[in-house]
Amino acid sequence: MDITTVSPFHHRRAAGRALAKALQHYKDHPGLLVLGLPRGGVPVAYEVAKALAAPLDVLLVRKLGHPHHEELAMGAIASGDILVWNPDIVGAGGIDQAQIDRVIRRERTELQRREQVYRGEAPPLALTGVTVLLVDDGLATGATMEAAVRAVKSRLPARLVVAVPVSSSEARSRIRGLVDEFVALLVSPEFGSVGQYYLDFGQTEDREVRELLAAAAG
C-alpha cells in the first residue's frame, strides 16, 4: 500500500501482530526461521514467529551513522564481515576516511558485544536450505537491511523474505530486487522516519531482547 499519511502502530509488538497476518501463508512452513534485527526488530519478529509457529533468532546488524548526523545511515555492517555502503551519503562529502574508520571500529565492537549478549555460546546461524524471514520495525534508507540480506544470502538459504510494518519507497526499491519476497504493510514516498509510524517508539533494551528470545525458545 502506497501512502503519505497513516495512523501509526501503537507499538512494535502490535505492528508485529499486524505483520503476521500478512504472512499467514508461511504458518507451519517446514524449515522456516524468523530472524529479528536487534534491537527494535526483535519485538516485531517475536510476534511474527509466535503467530507462524516458527523459531526465532537474531541477525546482528549495525548501522554506520554519519559522523555529523547519527540518524543518517552511510552504510551498515552485519555478522560475517558484511559491509554495505549508501553511496549517495558517502559520496556527498563532508567526512574523511579517518572518521569513517572510527565509526566502523565502534560499530564492530558493539556488534560483537551484542552477539555475545544475545546469542552467548550458540553456534553460528545455520541457514543453508532454510526459509528465512528477516524482520525489522521499519526501513528508512534500507542500508541496514541490505547488509542483513547480504549476510543471509552468503549462507545459502532456500528462500529469503524481508518483512516490515513500514518502509520508504526508496528502501523498498533497494531491497525487493535482492530477495524472493518483500512484504511491507505501509510504504510511503514521503517517509521521514520509522518512529513517526509508532505511538510508542521507545528504545528496545538488551533485557527485552533477551527475554523475548528466551520466551520464544520456551
Buried (B, 14 or more C-beta within 10 A) or exposed (E): EEEEEEEBBEBBBBBBBBBBEBBEEBEEBEEBBBBBBBBBBBBBBBBBBBBBEBEBBBBBBBBBBBBEEEEBBBBBBBBBEBEBBBEEBBEEEEBEEEBBEEBBEEBBEEBEEBBEBBBEEEEEBEBEEBBBBBBBBBBBBBBBBBBBBBBBBBBEBEBBBBBBBBBBBBBBEBBBEBBEBBBBBBBBEEBEEBBEBBEEBEEBEEEBBBEBBEEBEE
